[in-house]
Amino acid sequence: MTSSRFRALFFGSPAFAVPSLDAVHAVADVVGVVCQPDKPAGRGLALNPPAVKVRAEQLGLAVMQPTKLRTGEFGEWVRAQRADVALVVAYGRILPADVLAGPRLGCVNVHASLLPRYRGAAPIAWAVVRGERETGISMMKLDEGMDTGAVFATMSTLIGADETAGQLSDRLARAGGDMTGEWLPRFVAGACVLEPQDDAQATMAPILRKEDGRIDWTRTARQVHDHVRGMNPWPGAFTTVLGRTVKVHATRVLDESGTANRVAAAVAPGAVVFADKAMIAVACGTGSVRLESVQPEGKRTMPATAWLAGRGIHEGDRLE
């Protein structure tokens, strides 16, 4: 080990964390990788390993998947690794005090928002749902709070008007990896200024649940569109028509001066105002959206016009 390298632990689970793991591996001696236990997935409920575990094993790194963090035993394991620092990226659990204090310099987190805005488990999705035009990455030293630690590095990026949460997540994951490679060595060298967060400016980004995907057609067309792209890929925006659930994967906001919006102003929110080979348009509380991609219950994802061709939707139907 050269004098410029250091010993690091890595905590992370989903694909979002993989670029940061690669970055840590490039600048440090990774003495252990900690991720969530394998989870059952698919129709056969076969155990599916987290993306971080898959990548760590490819890199030849030791992997730990504890089911409990607060027994004291795991904290002892962390201390025994004699790490200089631990990097935590979308691990999925709040670390107890003994784990936070285990590495010599504590734990650093890569968080996908411009803190103190969007603290919590799903900052990317909620930033999109709420129509934010800008977000970014923050690196902070973790404390026992929910994303409340002092920040020492940030980067910002604009959110595209039609960008989905999944697309934005991919971009921020790469940015997180770039920031890790640049800033983690500086942190270990003591070359970073830690700035406390302004708690008065904090907003929250709670964990996503399936019911969060339900579309509220009484919202404005822009809000409905932001909701659909913010819920993509998970849990997926959905609505019901004639008692059957339909996932809505993509929409577009229609021109305010267009015919669809003039018709929409005279009908109830959720009403299908146009349904032909060119377009399916749905009225919102204000304005209307064009359905681009849908997935009817029990079927594959398809263009909305194919849904119409299959007689799954008609002009005048109401989406609830």
Secondary structure in CASP SS format (residue, H / E / C, confidence):
PFRMAT SS
TARGET T0000
AUTHOR 0000-0000-0000
METHOD secondary structure of the structure
MODEL  1
M C 1.00
T C 1.00
S C 1.00
S C 1.00
R C 1.00
F C 1.00
R E 1.00
A E 1.00
L E 1.00
F E 1.00
F E 1.00
G E 1.00
S C 1.00
P C 1.00
A H 1.00
F H 1.00
A H 1.00
V H 1.00
P H 1.00
S H 1.00
L H 1.00
D H 1.00
A H 1.00
V H 1.00
H H 1.00
A H 1.00
V H 1.00
A C 1.00
D E 1.00
V E 1.00
V E 1.00
G E 1.00
V E 1.00
V E 1.00
C C 1.00
Q C 1.00
P C 1.00
D C 1.00
K E 1.00
P E 1.00
A E 1.00
G C 1.00
R C 1.00
G C 1.00
L C 1.00
A E 1.00
L E 1.00
N E 1.00
P C 1.00
P C 1.00
A H 1.00
V H 1.00
K H 1.00
V H 1.00
R H 1.00
A H 1.00
E H 1.00
Q H 1.00
L C 1.00
G C 1.00
L C 1.00
A C 1.00
V E 1.00
M E 1.00
Q C 1.00
P C 1.00
T C 1.00
K C 1.00
L C 1.00
R C 1.00
T C 1.00
G C 1.00
E H 1.00
F H 1.00
G H 1.00
E H 1.00
W H 1.00
V H 1.00
R H 1.00
A H 1.00
Q C 1.00
R C 1.00
A C 1.00
D C 1.00
V E 1.00
A E 1.00
L E 1.00
V E 1.00
V E 1.00
A C 1.00
Y C 1.00
G C 1.00
R C 1.00
I C 1.00
L C 1.00
P C 1.00
A H 1.00
D H 1.00
V H 1.00
L H 1.00
A C 1.00
G C 1.00
P C 1.00
R C 1.00
L C 1.00
G C 1.00
C E 1.00
V E 1.00
N E 1.00
V E 1.00
H E 1.00
A C 1.00
S C 1.00
L C 1.00
L C 1.00
P C 1.00
R C 1.00
Y C 1.00
R E 1.00
G C 1.00
A C 1.00
A C 1.00
P H 1.00
I H 1.00
A H 1.00
W H 1.00
A H 1.00
V H 1.00
V H 1.00
R C 1.00
G C 1.00
E C 1.00
R C 1.00
E E 1.00
T E 1.00
G E 1.00
I E 1.00
S E 1.00
M E 1.00
M E 1.00
K E 1.00
L C 1.00
D C 1.00
E C 1.00
G C 1.00
M C 1.00
D C 1.00
T C 1.00
G C 1.00
A C 1.00
V E 1.00
F E 1.00
A E 1.00
T E 1.00
M E 1.00
S E 1.00
T E 1.00
L E 1.00
I C 1.00
G C 1.00
A C 1.00
D C 1.00
E C 1.00
T C 1.00
A H 1.00
G H 1.00
Q H 1.00
L H 1.00
S H 1.00
D H 1.00
R H 1.00
L H 1.00
A H 1.00
R H 1.00
A H 1.00
G H 1.00
G H 1.00
D H 1.00
M H 1.00
T H 1.00
G H 1.00
E H 1.00
W H 1.00
L H 1.00
P H 1.00
R H 1.00
F H 1.00
V H 1.00
A C 1.00
G C 1.00
A C 1.00
C C 1.00
V C 1.00
L C 1.00
E E 1.00
P C 1.00
Q C 1.00
D C 1.00
D H 1.00
A H 1.00
Q H 1.00
A C 1.00
T C 1.00
M E 1.00
A C 1.00
P C 1.00
I C 1.00
L C 1.00
R C 1.00
K H 1.00
E H 1.00
D H 1.00
G H 1.00
R E 1.00
I C 1.00
D C 1.00
W C 1.00
T C 1.00
R C 1.00
T E 1.00
A H 1.00
R H 1.00
Q H 1.00
V H 1.00
H H 1.00
D H 1.00
H H 1.00
V H 1.00
R H 1.00
G H 1.00
M C 1.00
N C 1.00
P C 1.00
W C 1.00
P C 1.00
G C 1.00
A E 1.00
F E 1.00
T E 1.00
T E 1.00
V E 1.00
L C 1.00
G C 1.00
R E 1.00
T E 1.00
V E 1.00
K E 1.00
V E 1.00
H E 1.00
A E 1.00
T E 1.00
R E 1.00
V E 1.00
L C 1.00
D C 1.00
E C 1.00
S C 1.00
G C 1.00
T H 1.00
A H 1.00
N H 1.00
R H 1.00
V H 1.00
A H 1.00
A C 1.00
A C 1.00
V C 1.00
A C 1.00
P C 1.00
G C 1.00
A E 1.00
V E 1.00
V E 1.00
F E 1.00
A E 1.00
D C 1.00
K C 1.00
A C 1.00
M C 1.00
I E 1.00
A E 1.00
V E 1.00
A E 1.00
C C 1.00
G C 1.00
T E 1.00
G C 1.00
S E 1.00
V E 1.00
R E 1.00
L E 1.00
E E 1.00
S E 1.00
V E 1.00
Q E 1.00
P E 1.00
E C 1.00
G C 1.00
K C 1.00
R C 1.00
T C 1.00
M E 1.00
P E 1.00
A H 1.00
T H 1.00
A H 1.00
W H 1.00
L H 1.00
A H 1.00
G C 1.00
R C 1.00
G C 1.00
I C 1.00
H C 1.00
E C 1.00
G C 1.00
D C 1.00
R E 1.00
L E 1.00
E C 1.00
END
